[in-house]
Amino acid sequence: MNARSPYRKKACACLFGFALGASAALAQAAEPEPVRIGWVNWSDTEITVKLASTALQEHLKQPVKLVMADIGIQFQALANGNIDLIPMVWLPSTHKAFYDKYKDRLEDLGVLYEGRIGMAVPTSVPISEVASVEDLNKPQVREKLDGKILTSEVGNGQYKLTVKAMEEYKLDGYKLVASSETGMLNELDRNLKRDKWSLVNAWSPHWMFSKWSLRYLDDPKHIFGGAEQIHAMARKGFSQQYPEVAYFFAHYSIPQADLEALMMQARQTSSDQAVAAYYAANKPRFEAMFEQGGQRVSTRQP
């Protein structure tokens, strides 16, 4: 057959097209499945999740898919295997009810940082009048607070503990005014500008303590517990499927001062900009979180 035969050209074109298609299919098959990380729209969680995602994609070339929903939905999705991990489980108190319900289907990858929750007031409120949750029962205090407890999402762990606190401390005449985190803090800001008292459901680390002077109320009945630890929690079997990612989260930590500074910076610029700058400045520290005895742990299964 003539070398310039149109049939040969067609055959070559078909073979070339087949080779391209096969190469694309192999490349697609070789690309790892994304790790599905659930998160709630809380300021500390956003920074934590985006820093982790940056580290995983930069160091491991591991694709990441972020899934945002309320905390109760996140626990259910984690237990059902619809997401892989959530790095925002507050224990032993805040998320105890969720954790106890699903713990048999979860893996605890470790503690990321420490925190605290409770009721708080601006320091402009005299401590002689309001030092503890018990003081909220004073008629003059209830009147100055308009009987309002400002809080974030209905049904989250802290909301439920506040309902319990209202029962235990017999806080008659009070109501929980729930909105988003942003809505709660906007109301706090408006009240401060009008020299009005406010009572808020607070947690730390959070930029609210950098922006305003606030103090926690004493909690003699320990409804809100003491120090909280924020855990990275994964679905059962996750560490076997993604050992490098699990190892990273077991060694992932952020100093509280850095986290609060990042939250403030994110408000002034954006969370993406704040995370990118911090990661670039601390890249060796993040890379060390993947090392095990000086060697990178392998993702390959035996």
N, C-alpha and C positions, 0 to 999 in steps of 0.2 A: 504494500500500500504506500502511496505517496506520503512523505513526511508532512506535507502541507494539507493533507486531506481534512475537510471540514468535520468529518466524523471523529477524527482523532482530536481535533480541537474541542469538540463537544464532550468527548470522553474525559479529556484533561480537566475541562471546566467543571464537570460533574464530580470528578475525584477531588479537585481542589475545594469545591464547595462542601463536599462531605467531610474533608479533613478539617476545614474551618469549623463546621458544626460540631464535629467530635471534640475538637480542642476546646470550644466554648462550653460544651457539656461537661467535659472533664474538669475544667477550671471552676465551673459552677458547683460541681459535686465536691471539689476539694475545699471550697470555702467553708469555714466552720459555721455552725449554727449560731445565731446571735444569742448572747446571754440576756434574758429578759429580766430587767431590774424594775421592781415596783417601787413607787415613791408617792408620798403625800406632799401637797403643796405647802410645806413648812420651810421657813428660811434656812434652818440648819440642815434639813434633809436635802434641799436643792443643792447646796454647796457640797455636801458629802457625796451625793450621787454623781454629780458632774465631775468632781475630782476623780472619783473611782473610775468612771467611764473613760476619762482622758487617759488615766494610767493604763487601763486594760487595752485600749486601742493603740496607744503609743508603744507600750512595751511588749504586748503579746500579739498585736494585730488582731485582737479578739473583737468581733462586731458586738455591739451592745444595742439593745432596744429598751427604751425607757417607757414605762407604763404608769400613768398617774391615775390614782383613785383614792377614795377614803380608806382609812386604816382597816376597818372591818372587812371591806371588799378585798383588800390586799391579803389579809390573813387567809380568807377563804380561797382566793386564787392560788396562793402559795400551797396550801394543803392539797388542792386539787391538781397541782402540777401545771397550772395555766401560766404561772410566772416562775422564775427560778430563785429569786432572793429578794429580800427587803432589808435595807440597812438602816432601820429606824425603829426597832422594837425596844420600848422602854420597860425595863424590869428592875426591881421585882414588883412594882406596884401598878404603874400606869396602864400597861397592856397585859396585866396578869390574866384577866378574864379571857382575852383572845388566845393568849399563849396556852393556858390550861386546856382550852377547848380543842386546840389543834396540835399540841406538842408531840404527839405520837407520830405525826407525819412531817415533822420539821427537823432540820439540823441547825444547831447553834454554831455559827462560824467564829464567834468571838465578840469582844467588846471594842467599840470604836472610840468612845469617849464617855465622860460622865456628865450628868445633868441633874436638874432638880425641877420639881413642879410645886405649885401652891397658889394660894391667893396672895395678891400683892396690892399695895397702895403706893401712891407717890409719897416721897419723904416729906413733902409739904404738909401732909396730914400728920398732926401731932401724935407722937408715939405715946404720949400720956393718955390720949383718948382711944387710939387703936393700935394695940401692940400684938394682939392675938385674934384668932377667929372667934373666940368667945366674946370679945369686945363688940362684935358686930350686933349683939343682942341689945346693946344700949340704945334706948329710943332716939336719943339725939344723933347717934352715929347712923342709925338706919335712915333717919330723916335726911341727913346731909348726903347720904349715898343714893337717895331716892329709891331705896330698896332694890337696887340693881346690882347684879353680878355680871360683868361683861365677860363673854367667853367666845371661843371659836366654835368649830363645827359641832352640831348636835350629834351625840352618840359616840364621840371619841373617848379615849380612856380617861382623860382629865375631866371631861364633862360628866362622866358617870361617877367619878370620885367626888366631884362637887355636889352632885345630887345626894350622895351618901353623907357628905359633910353637912349639908343643910338639914338632913334628918338627925344626925348624931348631935349636932350643936343646937338643934331646934331653932333654926334661923327662920322664924315665922315672919312674914311680911316681906320676904325677899323673893325675887324671881330672876331666873337665868335669862339674860338677853344674848342670844346666840346669833352669830353671823360668821363671816370668814375671819381669818387672822387679820387681814387688812382692815376689814370693817370694825373689828374690835379695837384695834389700835388707833384708827381714825377717830373713834368716839373718845378714847382716852385723850388724844391730842386736843380735840375740841374742848373737852372738859378742863384740861389744864390751862388752856388759853383763856377760859372764862372763870378761872379760879374755883372751879367746882371739884368736889371730891369724886374719886373713882375707885372702884374695886374691880380688879381684873384677875382672870385666870392666867397666870404667868408661868413661863418655863424658861430655863436657861440650860445651855447657852442660847442667847437670842440677842439681836441687835437692840431690842427695846431697852435693855439695861445700859447700853451705850448712849442711846439718844435721850432717855429720861432718867431721872434719879428715882428709883423705885426700891421698895423693900418688901420682902416676904413677911407675911403674918405668921406668928408662932402657931403651931398646930399641936396642942397638948394631947389630943386624942390620936395623933399620928395617922390621920386619914390619908394624907398625901404621901406618907412614908418619908424616908430620909433621902440620901443620895440615890439617884437613879443611874443605871448603866444602859447605854444605848448599844444594842446588839445588832449584828448582821445575821439574819435568819434565812436559811435556805430550805428548799423542798427536800424531802428524803431522797437520797441517792445523788444529790448534786455534786458533792465533793468527789465522788467516784468518776462522774462524767467530766467534770471540769476541775481537776486537781490543782492546776495553776491558779485559777481564779479563786478557788476556796482558800488556797494557801495565802494569796494576797489579802483577802478579807480577814484572815486570821491574824495578820500582822499590820493591818491598815489602822492608822490612828491619826487624829488631828488634835494638836494642842488647843484647849478651849479658847485661849486668848487669840490664837490665829483664826479660829472659826468665827468668833464674834467680829473680829476685824474684817474678815472676808464678807460677812453678812452686811456690814455697814458699807463696804466698798461696792458691793453688788447693788445697793440702793442708789449709790451715787453714779455708777456707770451701768453695768449689767452683770448678772451672775456669770455669763460666759466669759466676759473680759476679766473679771476678778479671778476666776478659776484658771484661765490660761496664764495669767501673769504669775499667780502663786505656784502653779505647777512648774513653769519654766525656772522660777527661782529656787525651787526645792526638788528638782528632778533627781539628783543623786539619792535623796532620802526616799523618794517613791520607788526608785529602782531597787533599793535595798529590801523593800517589802516583798520582792519576788524571789530573793535569794535564800537558799537553804544550805547552810554550811559552805558558803562561797560558791555554790552551784545553783543554777536554775532548776527548779523542779520540773520534770517532764510531764507533758500532757498525754503522752502515749500510754494506752492501756496494755497490760501484758496479754 
